[in-house]
Amino acid sequence: MKHALSVTREQDFSAWYQAVISEADLAEESGVRGCMVIRPWGYGIWERIQTLLDARIKATGHENCYFPLFIPLSYFEKEAEHVDGFAKEMAVVTHHRLIQKDGKLVPDPEAKLEEPLVVRPTSETVIGAAFSRWVQSWRDLPVLINQWANVVRWEMRTRMFLRTSEFLWQEGHTAHATVDEAMEETMKMLEVYRSFAEDCVGLPVVAGEKPENERFPGAVATYSIEAMMQDGKALQAGTSHFLGTTFSQAQNIKFQNAEGQQELAQTTSWGMSTRMIGGLIMVHGDDDGLRVPPRVAPYQVVVVPMLRDNDEDAAILDYCGELMASLNELDAFREPVRALLDKRPAKAATKRWGWVKKGAPIVIEVGGRDVAGGNVSVIRRDRLYREDGKLDSQIVAKGDFVTGATAMLEDIQASLFADAKGRLDGSIDRSIGTLDALKAYFNASARPGWALVQWARPTGEALEKVVQWLKGEKLTLRNVPLDADAADGACIFTGGQAVERVLVGRSY
């Protein structure tokens, strides 16, 4: 069996990942280290993520807004833990003008800013400053906002979509009168992320609380959804943070309660980024390229006319036009079906394999024989080959395909999720009870999964010792699953009484 990509997942997973991005026309290098050009197919997937997630965010009562890209350095200095957490990743603007000197453009010494500006790494500080103006009374609460934006975190080791110096995301920020209301918000948005990842992107995830060492800088508690890639590594696919009064105190977000007393607001923040596209690639991709779940595919059905520069071409195009008109009348997942007629002057096989590599859920080929027989040739991207290794192209009556197209798209969505869910569930070891066994598990295979182990929630020096041991083994604590069984033994790391179970794994 010959595959469309030059490298397979088994040969070199990292090289395969880069090959998928290139061959599927998702993104390319930009000329600036760590920054990428997101090409139309890749951006189309992001637009679908935006559309579907934005609707879910708004359905929970949030409104979209926009805040500046530049944030005064003094805003960060008000919250020590936060600035410390991001200091090494901050890009800073210090001048507002360039001049010519010795044939080169250089910052004008006379144009130095009175205060440096940080290029937005996240917006808690600048949004907190706005909240301090907006919130005066308990009647002003809750404040529920979200923004779609780009952020900059100057990464040392970059990888497209997974870890880039500039990336796109949404970040929600809210303020509440009580701890209970803020915690309810935090968990509500975690569930929005979980259901979105699974229902729309087809990524099965584990939702849970991050251990103390993995918390967002300045947060009281951080929750995440963790997805397992095909190489067994974890990818943090979304986070929701309960910030308590950390930023309220720093930014003076106070309100007068119903009894006339001044209180600090309880705040939250939560975000999901273009990293989700990296997760989609590594969870659903195969050795022929990308496989895009229909709900987030820019085009769900691509019709490829097999044109040969002869008298049949007009008839083929008319036939395809009729097919497109029928498809445009259909709904799938409560939205109109997104179909494309690919009339580019290229060989049919070139176009077919181009769409296979892009991961279009259904590729339809139409030639002269199909027109004569009233048929179409159907390729489902989720099951590309027959048992004999040949391309699985099914000849189906055109009317039957149109009648069943919605069900086929729903079946493809479900099958991609089921494959990934089976892989996740089958790759979490729940039996490990000692450090030696944990080490052996991760050394026994080049691509182990995760381990769910007993955890005593250590703090201070005890936690630091655990983190250093894990670092030596190239392991990380992922999260404490919300649905994990109760602890019933000794902590694998400290020997003390466990209070919960924590996921351990290698990660991106």
N, C-alpha and C positions, 0 to 999 in steps of 0.2 A: 504494500500500500504506500503510495507516494503522497506526502503531505504538501500543503501549499507553502508552509514555512520551511526555511532552511535549517532550523534548529528545533528540537523537540523539548518538551518540559523535562523529560527524563535526562536528556543530555546536559542541559544547562538551563535551569529555571530562570536565572537572572537574564541571560542572553535571550531566552524565549520571550520574556516579558518585554524587553526592548524591541524585539522583532515584531511582536504583535502591535505595539504602538506605532511603529514605522509602517508596517505593511497594511494596517487598518486605517492609515491616514488620520490618526487621532491627534498627534502633536509632533512638534519637531523642536530642535534647539533654536534659541533665539539670538545667540551671539553674546548674551549676558549670562554669566555663570549662575546656574540654578534657576533660570527663568525660561519659560517655554512659550512657543506659539501654539495655541490650541486650534487645530484645524476644524473645518466645518462639521465633520462627522463627530469628532470629539466634543465640540461645543454644542452640537445638536443633542448629544446625550446629556450634557450639563443643563441645557434648556429644558429638557424633559424632567430632569431631577428638580430643577427650580419650579416648574409649573406644578408638579404633583406635591412637592413638599410645601410650597408656598400656600397652596389651598388648604393643606392640613394645619399649617400654622395659623392661618387666618380663621379657620373653623374653631380654634380654641380661644378666639377673642383678641388676637394680637394684630397690631397695625404696623405696616412698613413705614420706615423713615430712612433718612440718610445723615451720617455724621462725617466731619472732615477727615481727609486722609492724613493730615498733619496734626500732631498732638504735642502741646508744649511739654518739654521735659519735666517741668515742675509738677505736672499732673501725676507723673509716675512716682516722683520722689515723695509724694504724700503717703504712699503705702509701700513700706520697705520690702516686705516679702514679695510683692508683685513685681517691683522694679528689679529685685535680685533675680527673680525667676526668668525675666526676659532680657536682662542687661546684655548678655552675650550675643543676642540675636537682633538687637536694635540697629536699624539703619537711621542715621541722623543727618538732618540738613542743618548746615552751619552758615551758609552764605546765600544771598539772593541774586548774585550777578556774577558774570564772568567777564574777563578782560583778555586782550591779546598781550602775550609777553613772550619774547623770543620765538615768535612764530607759533605759539601754542595758546590754547584757551586755558586759563587758570582762574580760580576764585579771586575776586577782587577783595583785597584786604580791607577796603573801605566799605564793603557791603556785608560785613559780618553781622549776623543776626544778634539782637540783644539777648535772646534766649533760643537755644537750639530746639529744633522741632524733630520729633520722632515720627518716622513713617509708620503708620498704624500697624502694630503687631497684633492688637486686639483692642477693644474699645471700652472696657470697663471704666477707665478713668475719665475719658471725655464724656461718656454718657452719664456717668455718675455726677459730673459737674452740671450737666443739664437737668438731671433729676433734682438736684439741690435747688434749682430755680423753679422747677415745675411743681414740686411737692411742698405744700405748706400745711395742709390739713388732712385729717383722716379721710375727708371726702374726696381728696385728690387721688386716693389709692383704690385699687392697684393701678400701676402704670405698666402696660404690656406692649412692648415694641420689638420690632425685628428689623434688621437691615441686611440687604444683599450687597456685598462689597468685596474688594480685594484687600489682602493684608500682606505684609512683608516681615519675614523672619529669616535673618541672614544665616542660612544653613551651611555647615561645613561640608557635609556629605549629602549630595542631592540625588534624587531619582524621580523621574517624571511622574507626576500625579501624586506620588507617595510623600515626597519630602522636597519641596521646591522653595526657593527664596521668596517668590511671590506666588500666592494661590488665591483662588476664589472661594467664597463661603457665604453662609448666612450666620449671623450672630444675633441671638435673642437676648434681651435684657429686660428685667422686670423689677418692680419695687412693690413691697407689700407691708401691711400693717403688723402682721404677726408671723412668728416662726412657722406655725402650722400652715398658714396660707402659702408661704414661700416654699416650704417643703412639698406641699401638694403640687405647686407649679413645677418644681424640679422633677418630681416623679412623673408628672403628666407629660412633660416634654421628652423625658427618656422613653416613655411608652410611644409617643409620636415617632421618635426615631426608630425604635424597634419595629413597629408595625410598618413604617415606610420602607425600611431596609428589606424586610422579608416580603411584604406584599408587592412592592413596586420594583425593587432592584433584584429581588430573588436571592438576597443574601441572608442565610440563617445566621443569627447572632446570639450571643449570651449577654444579657443585660445584668449589670451588677454595680456594686460600689467599689471604687478604686481604693487600694490601701493608702495609708497616710503618705507614704513617700511618692505616690503617683498623683497626688492631688494637684489641681490647678493652683498656681501661686496666689495665695490670698483666700482660697476657698475653705469653708468649714467642712464640706463634703463634696466629692466628685463622683459622678456615676457615668458609666460608659456602656456602649454596645461594642462587643468584640466579635470580629468575624475571622474565620479560619481560612487561610489561603490553601491552594492545592499542595503547597510544599510544607504544610503543617504549621506555618508561622501565623502569629496573630496580627491582626490589623485593627487598631482602634478606629472605629468607623463613625463615632459621634459621641459627644459628651454633654452632660448637663450638670451644672454646679450650683450648690447652695452656698451662697457667699455670706450669709448672716449679716452682721453689721460691719464687716471688714471695710468695705468701700463706702458705706454710709458714714462711718466715722471719719475716714480720710477725706471724703468729698462733702461732708456736712449735709447729708440727706436726712433732714429732720422734719417731723410733722407734729401738729398738735392733735392729740387723741381726743376722743369724745368727752373725756373728763377734764380737758383743758391743759393736760400735761404734755411736755415735749418728749418725743421718743425718736430713736433712730429707726429708719426703715430697714426692713429685711429684704435683701436683694438676691437675684439669681442671674445666671447667664448660661447660654447653651449654644452649641454650634455644630454644623456639619459642612464639609468642604469638598473640593474636587478630588480629595483623597478617595472619595467613594468610587470614582471612576477607576482608580487603581485597584480597588477591591473587586469591582465588577470584572476587570480583566483577569485577575488571578484566581477568582472563584469559578468563573464560567468559561474562560478561554480554553481552547484545545490546540492540538498541533497544526491545525489549519488556520488559526487566528482567533478572532474575537467571536463570542456568541452573546448577543445582546438580548436580554429579556424583552418581550414585546412592549411592555408598559413603558419602558424608557428608551426604546429604539426610535430614532428620528423618523425612519421609515420602517413600517412593519412588513410590508409586502413590496418587493421590487420586481417589476415586470421587465424581462429582457427579450426584446424581439431579435430573432436570429436573421439578420438582414444580410443579403448576399449581392446587392447591387443588380437585381434583376426584376422581372415583371411581378414577382411575388411580393416584393417589398411593400407596395401600397396596400395590398390585401392584408398582409401581416400587421401593418401599423393600424389599419382600420379595425381589425379584430382586437388588437391590444387596446385601442381607444374605447371600444365597447366594454372590454373587461374592466378598464379603469373606471368607467362610468358606473358600472355595477358595484365595484369595490367602494367607491366614494359614497354610496348610499348606505353602507354598513356601519354599525357601531361595534366596538370591542372595548371592554372595560369601561363602559358608559361614556365613550368618546368616539368621534368619527375615526374610522380606519385610516391610517396614514400610508398611502401607496404612492409609488414613483414609477413612471415609465422611463426607462433608461434608453434614450434614442441616440446616444453618443455613437459616432462613426468608428467603432472598434469591433474587433472580433467578438462573437458571442461568448466564446470560452474565456477570453480575457475579462469580459465584464462579469461573467458568472463567478470566476474565482476572485475577482475583486470584491464582489459583494459577500462571498463566503468569508473572506478575510476580515471584512468589516463587521460581519456577524449579523447581517440583516436576517430577521427571523424566518421569512419565507422568500425564496427566490423562484420566480416563475419564468420558464423559458417557452417561447412561442415561435415555432417554425412553420414552414409551409405545410407539412404533414399534420401539425396540430390544427391549423386553420381548416384544412380539408376534412378532418375528422371531428371538428368541434371540441377539441381537447386543449389542455395545457399540461406542461411538464412541471411538476411541483417538487422543489427541494426544500426540506425542512432543515434549518440550521442546527437544531438540537440533536438530530440523528442523521448524520451526513452520509454514512456508508451502510451498505448491506453486509450480511454476515460473510459474504465472499470477498469483501474488501472493495467492491466497486461502488461508485457513486449511486446513492439511493434517489433516483429521479423517477417519481411516480407519474404515470400518464393518467389524468383524471378529466372527465367531461367538464367543460368550462362551467356549466350551470351548477354541477355538483360541487366544484371547488368554491364558487361564490357562496352557495348555500352553507357550506361547512367552514368558511374562512374564519369566522368569529370563534367557533369552537376550537379550530386548529390553533389559533393564536393563544387562546386560554390554556390549551393543553401544553403548548410550548413553554409558556410562563410557568405552569405547574411542574413540568418535568425538569426544568433547569433548577428550580428551587428544591425539588425532591432529591435530585442528584447531590446537590451541595449539602442538604440537610442530612442525608445519609452519611456523607463523608465526615461532617462535623460530629454527629452523634457517635460514629464508630471510631473516632480518633481522640477521645478523652478518656484517659485512664483514671479510674476512681479507686484503685486498689493500693496505691503506693503509700507506704507507711513509714519509710526511713529515708534519710538523706542518701544513703548508698543506693537504695532502690531508685530514688529519683534521678540520681546521676546516671545510673545504668540505663534507665529508660531513655534518657535523651542522648546517650552515647551509642545505643544499640542500633540506631537507624540514622541515615543521613537526613531523613525527613520525618521526625517524630511528630506526634500531635501535641496535646496539652495534658497536663496532670492536674487533677482536682484533689487537693490535699487538706489535711486538718491544719487550722490556723488559729493562733492565740491572740492575734492582733497586737503584737509587741510594739512598743514605742521607744523613742530615745536611742540609747546605745544598742539595745537589744535589736531594734529594727535595723539600725545601721549595719550591724554584723550580718544580718540576714541578707540585706541588699548587697553587701560586698561579696558574700559567698555566691549569691546568684550571678552577680556580675562576672565573677571568675569562671562561671560555667556558661556564660553568655545567655543567661535566662532572666526573665522578668516576671514580676507579679502582675497579672492582668486585671482581674477584678474578683470580687466576692459575689457569685451569682445570686440573684434574688430568689431563684427557685431551687437552690441547692438543698440537699438533705441537711438536717441539723447536725452539728458536730457531736461526736460521741467518743472522743479519744484524746490522745496527746498531740500537741502541735508538732509537726514534723521538724520544725526548725529549732524550737526552744525547749521542747519536752514538757512545757506547761500544759495546763488544761486548755484544749481547743474550744473556741467559742463560735467558730464558723468554718467554712471551707473556702479556699482561695484557689483560683486558676493560676498555674505556672506554665510558661511557654517561652519559646523564642518569638521574636516579634520584629515588625518593620517599624 
